[in-house]
Amino acid sequence: MMRQYELVESVTSYNANADEALLNKAYVYAMQKHGSQFRASGDPYFSHPLEVAAILTKLKLDDATIAVALLHDTIEDTDATRAEIDQLFGEEIGKLVEGLTKISRLDLVSRRAKQAENFRKLLLAISDDVRVLLVKLADRLHNMRTLHHMREDKRARIAEETMEIYAPLAGRMGMQEIRDELEDIAFETLYPEACATIKERLSQLHGKNEGIIADIEADLTQRLAERGITAKVSGREKRAYSIFRKMEQKSLGFEQLSDIYGFRVIVNTVEACYRVLGVIHTVWPCVPGRFKDYISTPKQNDYRSLHSTVVGPKRQRVELQIRTDTMHRIAENGIAAHALYKDGVSGGRDISGLTAESRAYGWLRSTIDMLAHGDTPEEFLEHTKLELFHDQVFCFTPKGRLIALPRGATPIDFAYAVHTDIGNTCVGCKVNGRISSLVTVLANGDEVEIVRSKAQTPPPAWENIAVTGKARAAIRRATRASARQQYGDLGRHILERAFESAGKQLVPEDLEGLAGSWSKENLLDIYAAVGRGELSAEQILQVVYPDVKPEAAERAKTALPAATAADGWFDLGQSSSVKFKVPETSARGGAEGEEKASPFPIRAMGNTLPVRFAPNGGAVPGDRIVGILSPGVGITIYPIQSPDLKDFEDQPERWLDVRWELNPDNPERFPAQIAVFAVNEPGSLATITKVIAELQGNIDNIKMIRKASDFHEMRIDLEVWDLKHLNQILNQLRSKANISNAKRING
């Protein structure tokens, strides 16, 4: 265990102006508070905060952060209080310690449902001061180093959580060294057999290629020196988890891996980086497609380096990383490298100004911004994991702005990355000057131009196309807002119709004043509740007009409980482009020309609108159609000749006149049902299916209704373009010698 003077000397070695009194006081205070406590390993508990502080000294963090590391468990595990910490060490340190205490109490090793909310709170705690994150990662690293002392079931849960959250979070903060160690320990815990196998194969390979790393280091150093380039060259084998991840992602066997060896070349200047690259590419051939320039286009976590894979000595592929010493420090320590003690400024000063220096911390803040948009904790965790685990591609706007996106991103993700409003109004795109589909997978260097329309709202299906958390969250918010508005429009029409039927007038101001009666905030919430069926028109009518007669209120029950409204149209769901328009007069009743109560307009929203075709025979364009309102069911579309309509003759208030409105740019087939009477002989069924196929009909189902010695009766569910198409099929079937008759079921 590190002694008190050793800790102080470690900090002063990189920060001559460190507050030694603060460090000594924090050391003594923490040791006294934890004095009688022990860890699962049997070590004194104080060894844990001391080791956390030691990890942070290697990152050369300010003395206030080291003090927080020493104190981070005192409020949680001892009788220390926030007030006492404030009094002894100052409010700033007290706030950081309390933030870490709240994170500890989150109990992240928990069920999935709780984990989402806990992770959300974790990032909120981090957002106030990045030092909370640095101490938390160091705390997790030491806990992982001593994981073998835990129970086996607890080890697995902690390792899984580390692999899913803490390791990728460290990676996105650019803290690669900590990420590598977290992943290696978690990998060995979760997949011990795979880890042992890969390590054994690496050992065999090392024996086979003994000396290759030293040979390449010496060769490369000499060649660079001959050209006047001073460089530090170091080689290494890839880590076991890195190899395992690549084998899984690319479905490769160990023997197929060709870049197990990696080399880093550290030089003094950016110019020297490119000179080194030139030397290497003239000595060893470059593997096509394996060069990346992260100096001109840094990663979102501030990582900068040149990457290239070459065919080195012995025809062995090797991966090279070329960077300056400053780049290397940031590559290893990431956001912690920005928190270095500088220019004699007091180490206790707040370093939240990192937002101006660190793109990684900027990403963290933008991620936390999503918390304000009403996503559920589960959605937030899902979206954040999407961004934690994806590698990146870099694309450009027409004006040259660089947009970093996860691999697999589409123009939809690009649009939302530029601005939420651009994403919400996106209707098309151009990639590298060519009109492209919105599902195009973007590649490095693509220039993307978004085509917009103010009339556009994002379809719900986009959520399944987008890969970034920001895009998915924005699409989901826009969908919810649109659905709420459409439910509200429908509810308003339902209420207007109900009040009119009862001989009363709907006064929105009166209704809004009663919003609290139904636990609603405003008028739109009331309308939306009616549109969704949460409130009935009868309930509202009786509250607004208590003297209304029961029979009048009963007529208000015709409200449709589960549909959405907009612009007087309704359609058949997300996958259908067919719409119907409700005329200004109702379908039934009254003398000729007599105006009835205006039926309300309806439109589908995704797959939520309960609009369906008649179960017996369907309906096709060319039929005159009517809609039947069914409370709790929705609207059923019938052709006017359907015999099933007799069941609704005594319920005229449920009838709606509707008409077809087809999209010629997106033709669709519609359901119809036919009965075919065919001679009982070989080839009859083949004749029927051939006719339908040749006329481009689609068979959904065939059912044998009657089977006799001389003929068969079959019922066939078809999909056809329209009534003309259906009649063509029927006429062609009737013309065949082995078919005695063919007719439409509901015709």
C-alpha positions, 0 to 999 in steps of 0.5 A: 500500500502506498504511503502518505509521503509517496503519494505526495511525492508522486503528485509533486513530481508533475505538479510542483505547486500541488497543495501538499497540506490538502493531500496530507489532510485527505490521506489522514482523514480517509485513513481514520474514517476507514480504519476498522473496515476491510475489503473482501480480499482481507485488505484494509478498506483504505487501500482501495481509495489509496489505489484509486488515487494512485491510478489518477496520479499516473494520469497526472491529475490535479491535487483536488482530484487526488483528494477526491479519490481519497475521500470518495467513499467516506460519505457512503461507507463511514460516518462522514457527512457532506457538511464535514467534508465542506468544512475541512476541504472546501465546498468544491471537493465536498460537491465532487465527493457527494456526486460520487456517493450518489453514483455509488448508491445507484447500485449499477449492478442490478436488473436491466430495468433499473440499470437504464435509470441508473446510467442516466443518473450517472451521466447527469452526475458527470455532466457537472464536472468531468472529474467525477467521471475520471474518479469513477473510472479509476474506482471501477478499474481498481475494483476490476483488478480485485474482482477475483475476490468477489463471489462468482455470480457477482463477478459476472454481473460486474464484468458484464456491466464494465464491458457494456458501459464503463469500458466503451465510455472510457473509450469515448473519452479517449482513455484507451489505456484504461479501456484496454485493461477494463476490457481484458479483465472483463473478457477473462471473467466472462469468456475464460475459455476463449481468453485462454485459447487466444492467449495460448495461440498468441504464445505459440505465435510469439515462439514461432516469430521470436524476435520479429518485433525487435527486428522491425523496431531496429530496422525502422528506427535505423531507416528513419535515422538515416533520413534525419528523423528522430523517432521512438519506435515500439512494437506490441502484440494485439491484446486478447480481447481486441483479437477476439472482437475482430474475430467475432465482427468479421467472422474470422479464424485466428489463422486468418488474422493478418495484423496481430503485430502493431507498432507505434512511431512517436515523433516531435512534430506533425510534419515528421508524422507525414515524413515517417509515413513516406519513408515506411511506404517506400520501404514496405508496400501499403495494404490497399484500403488500410490507410487512415488519417486521423490527424487531419480528421480527428476522432470524436474523442480527440484521437489523432494519429496516422494509421497504415498497414504494410507488408513488412519483413517475412511477408508479415502484415503489421499495423503502424500508428504514427503520432506526436508525443502530445497526440500519444498522451491524448491517445492513451489518457484521453480527456484526462490529458486535457486536465493536466496541471498547467502554467502554475494554476491551482490544481483545485480550480474547476476544469469544467472548461474542458468543453472548449478543449475536448471534443470527447467531453462535448460529445458527453454533454450533447448525449446528456442533452438528450435527457431533456427530451423526454426519452424513457431511461431504457431508450436513453440507455439504448441510444447511448450504447449505440453511440458508445460501440460504433466506430466512425465515418466522416462526412461533409456538408456542401459548405465543408462542415465535418460531421462525424457519424457511426459506421452504418449511418445513413443520410437520415442520421446525417440530417439529424446530426446537422440539426434536429429541424433539418432531420424532421424536414428531410425528404431526400438527399444527394450524396456526392452530387447524385440523388440517393436513397435515404437508406444509403450507407455513408462512407468516409469522405461523402459529401451529403446534401439534404433536400427539405420540405416544410410539409414533411414530418419524419415517418415512424419507420425511420426509427428502424433505419437510423443508427444514431441515438440522436436521430432515433430520439428525435424521430420518436419525439416527432412521432409522438408529437404528431400522434398527439396532434392527430389524436387531438384533431380526431377528438375535437371532431368526435366532440363536435359531432357528439355535442351537435347530436345532443343539440349543444354547442362545443365551446373550447374555452369552457372545456379548457377550464374543466381540464383539471377534472380529467387530470389534463393540462390543456385543451389539446390533452382533452381532445387527444384523450377522446381521440385515443378513447381514454375519455368518451364524448358522453362523459365530457358532454355530461360534465359540460352540460349536466342537464343534458337528457340521458338519451341525448348523451347516449347518442354521443357514444359513437366516438371512435376511440383509437384513431388519429386525425389530420387534414381530412384523410385516413389511410391503411397504416404505415405500409400503405399509400392509399387514402380515403376522403370523407365527404361533407355529407353522411352516407345514410339517411335524410331526404335528397340534398339534406345536410347531415352532421359533418362526419369527422376526418380520419388519418392513420398514424403508423400501425396504430390506426384500426382501419381494416377491410371487410373480412369477407371479400375485402374492397378494391379501387373501383368499388363504392365504399363505406366506412363503419365505425365500431367503438373499440375496433375502429373503421371497417371498409366495405364495398357498398354491395357487401351483404354484411352491411345489412347488419348495420342498417339500424345504426345509421350513426355508424356509417361514413361515406368514403372514397378512394384516393390512390397514389399513382406513383406507388400502386398497391394491390388490394384484397378480394375474394373469389369462388371458382367452380372447376371440373374435377380433373388433373390440371384444373388447379394449375389452370387457375393459378396460371391465369392469375399469375399471367394477369399479375394477380397475387394469391394469398390463400386457397381453400377447398369449400366442396369436393365432389366427384365431378367438380370442386368449389374453391375460395381464393383470396386474391390481391388485385390492383383494382376492380377492372383488374379483378374482372379481367381475372374472373373473365379469363377464368370463366373462358377456360374449358375446365372451369364452369364458373368464377365469381366474386364473393361479396359481389 
